Amino acid sequence: MAKATSVLLISDDNGVTNAVTVALADRPRVRLQSENRSVSSLNGTAVQMAAENDIVVFATDPGNRDDMSAIKALNERRGENSIFLALADRDIPLARARALSDAGVDDVLPFPVTGDELARQMERWLVKAAGNRSGGGKDGTVIAVAQARGGIGATTVAVNLADQLLVRKSRFRREPSNSVAIVDLDLQFGAVGDFLDVDPQEGLMQLATGDVMPDQMWVEQSLAETAGGLSVLTAPADFMPLEAINAKQIETLVDALRSTHDYVVIDLPRALVDWIEPVVANADEIAVVTDTTVPSIRATRRLMDFFLADNPGLAIEVVVNHEKRPMMQAAHHKEAARVLEKKFDIWLPHDAKAARSAVDFGKPLSEVAPRSDLTKNIGAMAKAVVSRLPMGERASV
């Protein structure tokens, strides 16, 4: 049996203590210990306790110098794989959040929040702590979505694949949810935010305009979250040169996202800029969305050759969009499969009404058209992904 994850809570606020206790109440193999004191009043014994726990949670005001000094002292004595989580006001300025990061905090959780939201935020770190104890392995699975041509529906596929990767509560049984992030790297024309009714975020613009590396704190500050629990990193509102972001920034971004999410879906731009390479190199799979017309199949072949040139072991799935799976494949289907040297396993039928409704309402297909064949087929695609690419090896928490 896996060792229990030890959580130390440091707070003299009964509201914080009750909220964390409730958030962890139903978690098996989690041992919670509380210190009823403020961070700034910690003594040597409490500092030693912090060094011995997997996760340390504390309420703090980053504007309080005594708190910041105490956090730095904790960081100097922390265990090799200890995780520090700070509960702070949800309107905390980015500068103060970064000060906490510089002091050694791994994540800033907004407070007050509902019990469900706090439990969801804690979940990813409980998984991370268990992975640290077991020696880790990769954290999350990365799936990149590429398009063979403009207008082929790659964003529809990416958004709804990410949505379907969230394991939902069914009517008859309660199932845990995967943590899933979707990233819009179509920096100039990306529409992921529009598809999910999420306002454009400026995180990617910050990377372009400053010498910034997207560390864990930056990622948490830059992600938006939908009502369904999907983490979203949108394209910026303003146009930006594609070359304004560099490969190292993208590589760091992917690493940060996969360290806290079970699945990361990346919507790629059509342009093959140099920073695409770290996405390809770190992807567990690339889904190329196409149709079976001659131009699209030729473009798909070129894309596959590009992706495989430096990554010969990369898994590539061809997604035939806007076409229902035929009972018997026609001659042009067979010829296309021959050219690509791929069997066509994923077919997504054309359902313009459902797709348009989803975009109009800014919601995934599962919410506006759950009975659509398009929704069902993307759901089947997600199930196949989970079967083919299960989450990284982790100890149970």
C-alpha positions in Angstrom: 0.0 0.0 0.0 1.3 3.5 -0.8 2.5 5.6 2.0 0.1 8.3 3.2 0.7 11.8 1.9 1.5 14.0 4.9 0.1 17.5 4.9 1.0 20.2 7.4 -1.4 23.2 7.7 -0.1 26.3 9.3 -2.8 28.9 10.1 -4.3 30.7 13.1 -7.5 31.3 11.1 -10.3 28.8 12.0 -11.9 29.5 8.6 -8.8 28.4 6.8 -8.3 25.3 9.0 -11.9 24.2 8.5 -11.8 24.8 4.7 -8.6 22.7 4.3 -9.9 20.0 6.6 -13.1 19.7 4.6 -11.2 19.7 1.2 -9.1 16.8 2.4 -11.7 14.9 4.4 -12.7 12.3 1.7 -9.1 11.7 0.5 -7.7 8.3 1.3 -4.1 8.0 2.6 -3.8 11.7 3.4 -2.6 12.6 6.9 -3.4 16.2 7.9 -1.7 17.9 10.9 -2.5 21.4 11.9 -0.4 24.1 13.6 -2.7 26.7 15.1 -0.3 29.7 14.6 0.6 32.2 12.0 3.6 31.7 9.6 5.5 34.5 11.2 5.2 33.0 14.7 6.8 29.7 13.8 9.3 28.3 16.2 12.2 25.9 15.5 10.0 22.8 16.2 7.4 23.9 13.7 10.1 24.6 11.1 11.4 21.1 11.5 7.9 19.7 11.2 7.6 21.6 7.9 10.7 19.9 6.6 9.3 16.5 7.4 6.0 16.8 5.5 5.2 16.2 1.9 3.0 19.3 1.6 3.0 22.4 3.7 -0.1 24.7 3.4 -0.1 28.1 5.1 -2.2 31.2 5.0 -0.2 34.4 4.4 -0.2 38.0 3.4 2.7 38.5 1.0 2.7 42.2 1.9 3.7 41.2 5.5 7.5 41.3 5.8 7.5 39.0 8.8 5.5 36.4 6.9 7.9 36.6 3.9 10.9 36.2 6.2 9.4 33.2 7.8 8.6 31.6 4.4 12.2 32.1 3.3 13.3 30.4 6.6 11.0 27.5 5.9 12.3 27.2 2.4 15.9 26.9 3.7 14.9 23.9 5.8 12.4 22.2 3.4 12.7 18.6 2.4 14.0 17.7 -1.0 10.6 17.0 -2.5 8.4 19.1 -0.1 5.7 21.2 -1.7 4.8 24.6 -0.3 1.3 26.0 -1.0 0.2 29.5 0.1 -3.4 30.5 0.6 -3.7 34.2 -0.2 -6.3 36.7 -1.3 -7.7 35.8 -4.7 -7.0 39.4 -5.9 -3.3 39.2 -5.1 -1.2 41.3 -7.5 1.1 39.4 -9.8 4.1 41.1 -8.3 3.3 39.8 -4.9 2.5 36.3 -6.2 6.0 36.3 -7.8 7.5 37.4 -4.5 6.0 34.3 -2.9 7.4 32.2 -5.8 10.9 33.7 -5.2 10.6 32.9 -1.5 10.1 29.2 -2.4 6.3 28.8 -2.7 5.3 26.3 -5.4 1.7 27.6 -5.8 -0.6 30.3 -4.6 -4.1 29.2 -4.0 -6.8 31.9 -3.9 -8.8 32.1 -0.7 -11.6 32.2 0.3 -12.9 29.6 -2.2 -15.6 26.9 -2.2 -14.7 23.5 -0.7 -15.0 21.8 -4.1 -12.6 24.4 -5.8 -10.1 24.1 -3.0 -10.2 20.3 -3.2 -9.7 20.4 -7.0 -6.7 22.8 -6.6 -5.2 20.5 -3.9 -5.7 17.4 -6.0 -2.9 18.1 -8.5 -0.4 18.7 -5.7 -1.4 15.5 -3.8 -0.7 13.6 -7.0 2.6 15.4 -7.4 3.6 14.6 -3.9 2.8 10.9 -4.4 4.8 11.0 -7.6 7.8 12.5 -5.7 7.7 9.7 -3.2 7.5 7.0 -5.8 10.4 8.5 -7.9 8.0 10.2 -10.2 8.2 9.4 -13.9 6.4 11.8 -16.2 3.5 13.7 -14.8 1.0 14.6 -17.5 0.4 13.4 -21.0 0.8 16.0 -23.8 -1.3 15.8 -26.9 -0.7 18.3 -29.7 -3.3 19.0 -32.3 -2.2 20.1 -35.8 -4.2 21.1 -38.9 -3.6 20.0 -42.4 -5.3 23.1 -43.8 -7.1 26.2 -42.6 -10.7 25.7 -41.6 -10.4 22.0 -41.1 -11.8 22.2 -37.6 -8.6 21.6 -35.5 -9.7 24.0 -32.8 -13.1 22.3 -32.5 -11.3 18.9 -32.1 -8.7 20.3 -29.6 -11.3 22.0 -27.4 -13.7 19.1 -27.3 -11.0 16.5 -26.9 -9.8 18.4 -23.8 -13.3 18.6 -22.5 -13.9 14.9 -23.0 -10.7 14.0 -21.3 -12.3 15.4 -18.1 -13.8 12.3 -16.5 -17.3 13.4 -15.4 -19.7 12.4 -12.7 -22.2 10.1 -14.2 -25.8 9.7 -13.1 -25.2 6.4 -11.5 -21.7 6.7 -10.0 -19.2 9.3 -8.9 -16.0 9.3 -10.8 -12.9 11.4 -10.1 -12.0 14.1 -12.6 -8.8 14.3 -14.6 -7.0 17.6 -14.5 -6.8 18.9 -18.1 -5.3 22.0 -19.6 -5.7 23.3 -23.1 -3.2 25.7 -24.6 -3.8 27.9 -27.6 -0.4 28.4 -29.4 -2.1 29.8 -32.5 -0.8 33.2 -31.2 -2.2 35.4 -34.0 -5.5 33.8 -34.8 -6.2 31.4 -31.9 -9.9 31.0 -31.0 -9.8 28.5 -28.1 -10.9 31.2 -25.7 -13.8 32.2 -27.9 -14.9 28.5 -28.2 -15.0 28.3 -24.3 -16.3 31.9 -23.6 -13.0 32.7 -21.8 -11.6 36.2 -22.1 -8.2 36.5 -23.7 -5.3 36.3 -21.2 -2.1 38.2 -21.5 0.2 35.5 -20.3 1.7 34.6 -23.7 2.0 38.3 -24.5 4.1 38.7 -21.4 6.5 36.0 -22.7 6.8 37.9 -26.0 7.4 41.3 -24.5 9.7 40.4 -21.5 12.5 38.2 -20.6 10.2 35.8 -18.7 10.3 32.1 -18.2 6.9 30.5 -17.6 7.6 28.9 -14.2 4.9 27.2 -12.1 3.8 30.4 -10.5 3.5 32.1 -13.9 1.4 29.3 -15.3 -1.0 29.3 -12.4 -1.5 33.0 -12.7 -2.0 32.9 -16.4 -4.5 30.0 -16.6 -8.2 30.6 -16.7 -10.7 27.9 -15.7 -14.1 27.1 -17.1 -17.1 26.1 -15.1 -16.5 22.5 -16.0 -12.9 22.6 -14.5 -10.9 22.9 -17.7 -7.7 25.0 -17.4 -7.3 27.3 -20.4 -4.3 29.3 -21.6 -5.7 31.5 -24.4 -4.0 33.3 -27.3 -3.4 37.0 -26.6 -5.9 39.6 -27.6 -3.5 41.6 -29.7 -1.4 40.4 -32.7 2.1 39.5 -31.9 5.0 38.2 -34.1 5.2 34.4 -34.0 9.0 34.6 -33.5 8.5 36.8 -30.4 8.4 33.7 -28.2 11.4 31.4 -28.1 11.8 27.6 -27.9 13.1 27.6 -24.4 10.0 29.4 -23.1 7.7 27.0 -24.8 9.7 24.0 -23.5 9.5 25.4 -20.0 5.8 26.1 -20.4 5.0 22.5 -21.5 7.1 21.1 -18.5 5.2 23.3 -16.1 1.8 22.3 -17.4 2.5 18.6 -17.5 3.8 18.8 -13.9 0.3 19.7 -12.6 -2.1 18.3 -15.1 -3.0 14.8 -16.1 -3.5 15.8 -19.8 -2.3 18.8 -21.7 -3.9 19.5 -25.1 -2.0 22.0 -27.3 -3.7 23.7 -30.3 -0.8 24.3 -32.7 -0.6 27.1 -35.3 -0.4 26.2 -38.9 2.9 28.0 -39.3 6.0 25.8 -38.5 8.0 28.2 -36.5 11.1 27.1 -34.6 9.4 26.9 -31.2 7.2 24.1 -32.5 10.1 21.7 -32.0 10.0 21.5 -28.2 6.2 20.9 -28.4 6.8 18.0 -30.8 9.7 16.7 -28.8 7.7 16.6 -25.6 4.4 15.4 -27.0 3.2 11.9 -26.3 1.1 12.1 -29.4 0.2 14.4 -32.2 -3.3 14.4 -33.8 -3.3 15.8 -37.3 -6.8 16.9 -38.3 -7.4 16.6 -42.1 -10.0 15.5 -44.6 -9.5 13.0 -47.5 -9.1 15.5 -50.3 -5.9 15.4 -52.3 -4.5 18.8 -51.1 -5.2 17.9 -47.4 -3.7 14.4 -47.7 -0.5 15.9 -49.3 -0.3 18.5 -46.6 -0.8 15.8 -43.9 2.1 13.8 -45.4 4.4 16.9 -45.3 3.4 17.5 -41.7 4.1 14.0 -40.7 7.5 14.0 -42.4 8.3 17.3 -40.6 7.3 15.9 -37.2 9.1 12.6 -37.6 12.3 14.0 -39.0 13.8 14.6 -35.6 11.4 12.5 -33.6 11.1 9.1 -35.4 9.4 7.4 -32.5 6.6 10.0 -32.2 3.0 8.7 -32.2 0.8 10.4 -34.8 -2.9 9.9 -35.2 -4.7 11.1 -38.3 -8.2 12.5 -37.5 -10.5 12.5 -40.5 -12.8 15.4 -39.9 -16.2 16.3 -41.5 -16.7 12.8 -42.7 -18.7 9.9 -41.2 -16.9 6.6 -41.0 -17.9 4.7 -44.2 -19.2 1.2 -44.2 -16.8 0.4 -47.0 -13.9 2.7 -47.7 -13.8 4.1 -51.2 -10.8 3.9 -53.5 -9.7 7.5 -52.6 -9.8 6.5 -48.9 -7.6 3.5 -49.5 -5.2 5.6 -51.6 -5.0 8.3 -48.9 -4.2 5.7 -46.2 -1.5 4.2 -48.5 0.1 7.7 -49.0 0.1 8.4 -45.3 1.0 4.8 -44.3 -1.7 5.1 -41.7 -4.9 3.3 -41.0 -7.8 5.7 -40.5 -9.2 5.0 -37.1 -10.7 8.3 -36.2 -13.6 9.7 -38.2 -15.6 12.7 -37.0 -18.9 13.3 -38.8 -19.9 16.7 -40.1 -22.5 18.3 -37.8 -22.5 22.0 -38.6 -25.5 22.7 -36.4 -24.0 21.2 -33.3 -20.6 22.8 -33.9 -22.2 26.2 -34.6 -24.3 26.0 -31.4 -21.2 25.2 -29.3 -19.3 28.2 -30.7 -22.4 30.5 -30.3 -22.8 29.6 -26.6 -19.1 29.4 -25.9 -19.5 25.9 -24.5 -18.2 22.4 -25.4 -20.3 20.1 -27.5 -20.9 17.8 -24.5 -23.0 20.6 -23.0 -24.9 21.9 -26.0 -25.3 18.8 -28.1 -24.5 15.7 -26.0 -26.4 13.4 -28.4 -24.7 14.5 -31.5 -22.7 11.9 -33.4 -19.9 14.4 -33.5 -19.9 14.7 -29.7 -20.0 10.9 -29.3 -17.2 10.3 -31.7 -14.9 12.9 -30.0 -15.9 11.2 -26.7 -14.8 7.8 -28.2 -11.6 9.5 -29.4 -10.9 10.7 -25.8 -11.5 7.2 -24.4 -9.1 5.8 -26.9 -6.5 8.4 -25.8 -6.9 7.5 -22.1 -6.6 3.8 -23.0 -3.6 4.4 -25.2 -1.9 7.1 -23.2 -2.8 6.6 -19.5 -1.5 9.1 -17.0 2.1 8.8 -16.0 3.2 6.3 -13.4 2.1 7.6 -10.0 1.6 6.2 -6.6 -2.0 6.3 -5.4 -2.8 9.0 -3.0 
